[in-house]
Amino acid sequence: MHTVIVGAGIAGLNSARYLAQSGQSVTVLEKNSKPGGRIATDHIDGFTCDVGFQLLNPQYPEAKKSLNLLALDLHAFSRGAVICEDDRQFTLSDPTRHPLALPSLLRECSVTDARAVYSLLKDRESTTFGQALERAGFSASIERAARTFLAAVTADSSLECTPEFGRELIYYFLKGSPSLPAQGMEAIAYQMADLDGVTIRYSTEIVEIIEEDQRVLLRCSDGKELHADRVIVAGGPLESANLLDSEVPATGDLTTWWFATDQRPTASTYLHLDCSDSPLINHAAVVSNVCPSYAPAGQHLIQASVVGSSDLEAEVVAQRVQRMFGCEGDTWHLLTCHRVSPALPIMTGRSAWSPAGKLAVAGDFNQASIQGALASGHQAASLSSSQ
C-alpha cells in the first residue's frame, strides 16, 4: 500500500516515520523547499533566529519516542520566570532546581495562592482556562504572571483554550525544562526528515484531493496528478482546511523581534515576563545565555515577543526590554522581526477535522504543541494502516 503525506512539518514527518517502520511505501509532498512547516529557523550573520520564539520540552512523551534528544544537544532555560512589574521585579522558580529562588517564592506566593492552585486543578465548571484562572482566586501578581506566561505558550491573550488543555500545559512545564537545540529549532525537522524508506518531494504544492473508488487523486499546482492508496493531510491549519474544504480553525499569531549586541544585557537564563500595568510585550530573554551557539563569539542574542500581530517599532520594543533587563542598549541592533500567522491553533475544545474514508489528518489542531503535532502524526499513521 502506498501512502502520500501532504506536508513535511513534524506531524507529517512523524506519520512518515511510523508508516515506514511498518513497511509501507511512503511519499511526503512539501510545498516549501525544506522540512519543518511552522518550525523554522533563520541564520543571519552568524546568529540563529527561530521563526517565532519556540521551545522543545524534552519531557513530551512523543518527543522521547520520535526524536534523538541527545543528538539535538538541548540547552534548557531555567525553570521559572522573572516577573517584571512597573516598580519591581521578582523571580518565580522551581526551588528543587533553583534553591536560591526559594525566599522569593515564599515571599510572593501566599497560602491563598496555594489554595488557588488546588482550585484550578479541580475546576470542572469553567469553559475556558482564562475563566478557570479568574475563578481560582490567585493573588493579582500571580494571576497576571500566569496569564502572561500561558498567553505566550498558547498564542492567545484571552486564554480561550479549554481548562483541560491549560492544565496539561502546566503539567508538562512542571515535568520538564523547555529547551533549545544547539542548531536551532529547525534541527528537529531536519533530524525527522532523515528517514530511510521515505521519499520527500519539496517544492510540490497540492491544490486538490479527490477520493476515487479505489484510490485517491492528488492534483499539484503545476497541473500534474498523483495517485495514492491512502492520504494523510498534514499541511497546517490553513492549508489542511483548504484541501479538506472545511472551516478554518481559530488560530493565534505571534510577533518576535531578534536583537544583537556585543554587551551582555544580563546573565539571566530565565524568561522575563512583561507584567506591567500597560505591557508592551509579552516576554523577552537573552537566548544566547541559554544556548551560546545561537550567537557568534563575543555577541549576544535577545528575543522579545508579543502575542498577536504587532507593528511596534523595534526601538520601542528594545527600550522596554532594556528596562526589564535593567541595562543600557546603545549597541543593540535589530536582526529581524518575525510576524507568524498562524502561529498556533486555539484549543477551544472543538475538534477541527475527523478522518474519513481514505483520508486521515495530522497536525497540532487538537493539541497545540510539539507534543500534539507528534502524537497526531503517530495517530494518523496508525489509522491509515488500519483502514
C-alpha positions as CSV (number, residue, x, y, z in Angstrom):
1,M,0.0,0.0,0.0
2,H,1.3,3.5,-0.9
3,T,0.6,6.4,1.3
4,V,1.1,10.0,0.4
5,I,1.5,12.6,3.2
6,V,0.8,16.2,2.3
7,G,3.1,18.4,4.4
8,A,6.6,17.9,5.8
9,G,6.0,19.5,9.2
10,I,6.7,17.5,12.2
11,A,3.3,15.9,12.3
12,G,3.6,14.7,8.7
13,L,7.2,13.5,9.2
14,N,6.2,11.5,12.3
15,S,3.4,9.9,10.3
16,A,6.0,9.0,7.6
17,R,8.3,7.6,10.3
18,Y,5.8,5.2,11.7
19,L,4.4,4.1,8.3
20,A,7.9,3.4,7.0
21,Q,8.7,1.4,10.1
22,S,5.7,-0.8,9.4
23,G,7.0,-1.5,5.9
24,Q,4.7,0.8,3.9
25,S,5.7,2.8,0.8
26,V,5.6,6.5,1.7
27,T,5.9,9.7,-0.2
28,V,5.9,13.1,1.5
29,L,4.9,16.2,-0.6
30,E,6.0,19.6,0.8
31,K,5.2,22.9,-0.9
32,N,8.3,24.6,0.6
33,S,11.9,23.9,-0.2
34,K,12.7,22.5,3.3
35,P,11.0,20.5,6.1
36,G,9.6,21.8,9.3
37,G,6.5,23.8,8.5
38,R,6.0,26.4,11.2
39,I,9.1,25.1,13.0
40,A,11.8,27.1,11.1
41,T,15.0,29.0,11.7
42,D,16.7,31.9,10.0
43,H,20.5,32.1,10.1
44,I,21.5,35.8,10.0
45,D,25.2,37.0,10.2
46,G,26.1,34.0,12.4
47,F,23.0,34.3,14.6
48,T,20.4,31.6,14.9
49,C,16.9,33.2,15.0
50,D,14.0,30.8,15.2
51,V,10.9,31.9,13.3
52,G,8.7,32.9,16.3
53,F,10.2,32.1,19.7
54,Q,9.7,28.3,20.1
55,L,10.9,25.8,22.7
56,L,11.0,22.0,23.0
57,N,10.0,20.3,26.2
58,P,12.1,17.1,26.4
59,Q,9.5,15.5,28.7
60,Y,6.9,15.4,26.0
61,P,6.2,11.6,25.7
62,E,6.1,11.6,21.9
63,A,9.3,13.6,21.7
64,K,11.0,10.9,23.7
65,K,9.8,8.3,21.2
66,S,10.3,10.1,18.0
67,L,13.4,12.3,18.4
68,N,17.0,11.6,19.2
69,L,17.1,14.2,22.0
70,L,20.8,13.6,22.8
71,A,21.8,14.4,19.2
72,L,19.8,17.7,19.3
73,D,22.2,18.9,22.1
74,L,19.4,20.6,24.1
75,H,20.1,23.7,26.2
76,A,17.5,24.4,28.9
77,F,16.0,27.6,30.2
78,S,15.9,28.0,34.0
79,R,12.7,26.6,35.4
80,G,10.6,29.7,36.2
81,A,10.4,33.3,35.1
82,V,11.4,36.8,36.1
83,I,8.2,38.8,36.7
84,C,8.7,42.4,35.6
85,E,6.1,44.8,37.1
86,D,6.1,48.6,36.9
87,D,8.0,49.2,40.1
88,R,9.6,45.9,41.0
89,Q,10.9,42.5,39.7
90,F,10.8,39.1,41.4
91,T,11.6,35.6,40.3
92,L,9.2,32.7,40.5
93,S,11.2,29.5,40.1
94,D,11.2,25.8,40.9
95,P,13.1,25.6,44.3
96,T,14.1,22.0,43.7
97,R,16.2,23.2,40.7
98,H,17.0,26.7,41.9
99,P,17.2,26.7,45.7
100,L,18.3,30.3,45.9
101,A,15.0,31.3,44.5
102,L,13.1,29.8,47.4
103,P,12.9,33.1,49.5
104,S,11.4,35.0,46.6
105,L,8.9,32.2,46.0
106,L,7.8,32.1,49.7
107,R,7.6,35.9,49.8
108,E,5.4,36.3,46.7
109,C,3.2,33.2,46.9
110,S,0.7,33.1,49.8
111,V,-1.4,30.4,51.3
112,T,-4.2,31.8,49.2
113,D,-2.2,31.1,46.0
114,A,-1.5,27.6,47.2
115,R,-5.3,27.1,47.6
116,A,-5.9,28.6,44.2
117,V,-3.6,26.0,42.6
118,Y,-5.8,23.3,44.1
119,S,-8.9,25.0,42.9
120,L,-7.5,25.4,39.4
121,L,-6.6,21.7,39.2
122,K,-10.0,20.6,40.5
123,D,-12.2,23.1,38.5
124,R,-14.6,21.2,36.2
125,E,-17.1,24.0,35.7
126,S,-15.2,26.7,33.8
127,T,-15.4,26.6,30.0
128,T,-12.1,28.3,29.3
129,F,-8.7,28.3,31.0
130,G,-8.9,32.1,31.4
131,Q,-12.1,31.7,33.3
132,A,-10.6,28.9,35.4
133,L,-7.7,31.2,36.4
134,E,-10.0,34.0,37.3
135,R,-12.2,31.7,39.5
136,A,-9.3,30.0,41.2
137,G,-8.6,33.0,43.5
138,F,-4.9,33.8,42.9
139,S,-3.3,37.0,44.1
140,A,-3.2,39.7,41.5
141,S,0.5,39.4,40.8
142,I,0.5,35.6,40.5
143,E,-2.6,35.6,38.2
144,R,-1.1,38.2,36.0
145,A,2.2,36.3,35.7
146,A,0.3,33.1,34.9
147,R,-1.8,34.8,32.3
148,T,1.2,36.4,30.7
149,F,3.2,33.2,30.5
150,L,0.3,31.0,29.3
151,A,-0.7,33.6,26.7
152,A,2.8,33.1,25.2
153,V,2.5,29.4,25.2
154,T,-0.9,29.3,23.6
155,A,-0.6,32.4,21.3
156,D,-3.9,33.6,22.9
157,S,-4.1,36.5,25.3
158,S,-7.6,35.7,26.3
159,L,-6.8,32.1,27.1
160,E,-9.8,30.7,25.3
161,C,-8.3,27.3,25.4
162,T,-10.1,24.6,27.4
163,P,-9.2,24.2,31.1
164,E,-8.1,20.6,30.3
165,F,-5.6,21.9,27.8
166,G,-4.3,24.6,30.2
167,R,-3.8,22.1,33.0
168,E,-2.0,19.7,30.6
169,L,0.4,22.5,29.6
170,I,1.1,23.2,33.3
171,Y,1.8,19.5,33.9
172,Y,4.4,19.4,31.2
173,F,6.1,22.5,32.3
174,L,6.3,21.1,35.8
175,K,7.9,17.9,34.5
176,G,10.4,19.3,32.0
177,S,12.7,22.2,31.2
178,P,11.8,23.9,27.9
179,S,15.0,23.8,25.8
180,L,16.6,24.9,22.5
181,P,18.5,22.6,20.2
182,A,22.1,23.8,19.6
183,Q,21.5,24.3,15.9
184,G,18.1,25.9,16.2
185,M,14.5,24.6,16.3
186,E,14.8,23.6,12.6
187,A,17.2,20.9,13.7
188,I,14.2,18.9,14.9
189,A,12.6,18.9,11.4
190,Y,15.9,18.0,9.7
191,Q,16.5,15.2,12.0
192,M,13.0,13.8,11.4
193,A,13.3,14.2,7.7
194,D,16.3,11.9,7.6
195,L,14.2,8.8,7.0
196,D,15.0,5.5,5.4
197,G,12.4,4.2,3.0
198,V,10.6,7.6,2.6
199,T,10.6,9.8,-0.4
200,I,10.3,13.5,0.3
201,R,9.5,15.8,-2.6
202,Y,10.0,19.5,-1.9
203,S,8.5,22.5,-3.8
204,T,5.5,20.4,-4.6
205,E,2.2,22.0,-3.7
206,I,-1.1,20.0,-3.6
207,V,-4.2,22.1,-4.5
208,E,-6.9,19.4,-4.7
209,I,-7.5,16.0,-3.2
210,I,-10.2,13.8,-4.7
211,E,-11.3,10.4,-3.4
212,E,-12.0,7.9,-6.2
213,D,-13.4,4.4,-6.0
214,Q,-10.2,2.6,-5.3
215,R,-7.6,5.3,-4.8
216,V,-7.0,9.0,-4.1
217,L,-6.1,11.6,-6.7
218,L,-3.9,14.4,-5.8
219,R,-3.6,17.4,-8.1
220,C,-0.4,19.6,-7.9
221,S,-0.3,23.3,-8.5
222,D,1.7,22.7,-11.8
223,G,-1.2,20.5,-13.1
224,K,0.5,17.2,-12.5
225,E,-1.5,14.4,-10.9
226,L,-0.6,11.7,-8.5
227,H,-2.4,8.7,-7.0
228,A,-2.2,7.0,-3.6
229,D,-4.0,4.3,-1.7
230,R,-4.2,6.5,1.4
231,V,-3.5,10.2,2.1
232,I,-2.6,11.9,5.3
233,V,-3.2,15.7,5.2
234,A,-0.6,17.4,7.4
235,G,-0.3,20.8,5.9
236,G,-1.0,23.1,8.8
237,P,-4.3,24.7,9.8
238,L,-4.9,26.9,6.8
239,E,-3.6,24.5,4.1
240,S,-5.4,21.5,5.5
241,A,-8.7,23.4,5.8
242,N,-8.5,24.4,2.1
243,L,-7.7,20.9,1.0
244,L,-10.5,19.4,3.1
245,D,-12.9,22.1,2.1
246,S,-13.7,22.7,5.7
247,E,-13.8,25.6,8.2
248,V,-10.5,27.1,9.2
249,P,-9.9,26.6,12.9
250,A,-9.3,29.6,15.2
251,T,-5.6,30.4,15.4
252,G,-3.4,32.8,17.2
253,D,-0.5,35.0,15.9
254,L,2.9,35.9,17.4
255,T,5.4,38.6,16.7
256,T,9.1,38.2,17.6
257,W,12.0,40.7,17.4
258,W,15.6,39.5,17.4
259,F,18.3,41.9,18.6
260,A,22.1,41.6,18.6
261,T,24.6,43.3,20.9
262,D,28.2,43.0,21.9
263,Q,27.4,43.8,25.5
264,R,25.6,41.2,27.6
265,P,22.4,42.7,28.9
266,T,22.0,40.3,31.8
267,A,23.4,36.9,32.8
268,S,19.8,35.6,33.4
269,T,18.8,32.3,31.8
270,Y,15.1,32.9,32.8
271,L,12.3,34.1,30.6
272,H,11.3,37.7,31.6
273,L,7.6,38.4,31.6
274,D,6.2,41.9,31.0
275,C,3.6,42.1,33.8
276,S,3.4,45.9,34.0
277,D,0.1,47.7,34.1
278,S,0.4,48.6,30.4
279,P,2.6,45.8,28.9
280,L,4.2,46.5,25.5
281,I,5.4,43.0,25.0
282,N,4.7,39.5,26.4
283,H,8.2,38.2,27.2
284,A,11.9,38.5,26.5
285,A,15.1,36.5,27.0
286,V,18.8,36.6,26.3
287,V,18.7,33.5,24.2
288,S,22.5,33.2,23.9
289,N,22.8,32.9,27.7
290,V,20.8,29.7,27.4
291,C,22.3,28.4,24.1
292,P,25.6,30.1,23.3
293,S,25.7,28.6,19.8
294,Y,22.8,31.0,18.9
295,A,25.3,33.9,18.7
296,P,28.8,34.4,17.3
297,A,31.7,34.6,19.8
298,G,31.6,37.9,21.7
299,Q,28.0,38.6,20.7
300,H,24.6,38.2,22.4
301,L,21.2,37.4,21.1
302,I,17.9,38.8,22.6
303,Q,14.4,37.9,21.6
304,A,11.2,39.8,22.5
305,S,7.8,38.6,21.7
306,V,4.2,39.9,21.5
307,V,1.1,37.7,21.4
308,G,-0.7,38.7,18.2
309,S,0.4,40.7,15.1
310,S,2.2,43.8,16.2
311,D,3.5,46.9,14.3
312,L,5.5,48.2,17.3
313,E,8.8,49.9,16.3
314,A,11.9,47.9,17.1
315,E,13.3,50.8,19.0
316,V,10.3,51.0,21.3
317,V,10.5,47.2,21.9
318,A,14.2,47.4,22.6
319,Q,13.7,50.2,25.2
320,R,11.1,48.2,27.0
321,V,13.3,45.1,27.1
322,Q,16.3,47.1,28.3
323,R,14.1,48.4,31.2
324,M,13.1,44.8,32.0
325,F,16.8,43.7,32.0
326,G,18.0,46.8,33.8
327,C,20.6,47.6,31.2
328,E,21.6,50.2,28.6
329,G,21.1,49.4,25.0
330,D,23.1,51.8,22.8
331,T,24.8,48.8,21.0
332,W,21.6,46.9,20.2
333,H,20.6,46.4,16.6
334,L,17.7,44.6,15.0
335,L,18.5,41.4,13.1
336,T,14.9,40.5,12.0
337,C,11.3,40.6,13.0
338,H,9.0,37.6,12.5
339,R,5.3,38.0,12.3
340,V,4.0,34.4,12.4
341,S,0.4,33.9,11.3
342,P,-0.9,31.4,12.1
343,A,1.4,30.5,15.0
344,L,-0.9,28.1,16.8
345,P,-4.4,26.8,16.7
346,I,-6.5,27.9,19.7
347,M,-7.7,25.0,21.7
348,T,-11.4,25.8,22.1
349,G,-12.4,22.1,22.5
350,R,-13.9,21.8,19.1
351,S,-12.3,19.0,17.0
352,A,-11.1,20.6,13.8
353,W,-11.3,17.6,11.5
354,S,-12.2,13.9,11.6
355,P,-10.7,11.3,9.4
356,A,-13.0,9.9,6.7
357,G,-12.6,7.2,4.1
358,K,-9.1,7.0,2.6
359,L,-8.1,10.3,4.3
360,A,-6.5,11.0,7.6
361,V,-5.4,14.3,9.1
362,A,-2.4,15.1,11.2
363,G,-1.4,18.4,12.9
364,D,-1.5,20.3,16.2
365,F,-5.1,21.4,15.8
366,N,-6.3,19.2,18.7
367,Q,-3.3,19.8,20.9
368,A,-1.4,23.0,20.1
369,S,2.1,21.9,20.9
370,I,5.0,19.9,19.6
371,Q,3.7,17.0,21.7
372,G,0.3,17.4,20.0
373,A,1.8,17.5,16.5
374,L,3.9,14.5,17.0
375,A,1.2,12.5,18.7
376,S,-1.3,13.4,15.9
377,G,1.2,12.2,13.3
378,H,1.5,8.9,15.1
379,Q,-2.2,8.5,15.4
380,A,-2.8,9.3,11.7
381,A,-0.2,6.7,10.7
382,S,-2.0,4.1,12.9
383,L,-5.3,5.0,11.4
384,S,-4.1,4.9,7.9
385,S,-2.5,1.5,8.4
386,S,-5.7,0.0,9.9
387,Q,-8.0,1.2,7.1
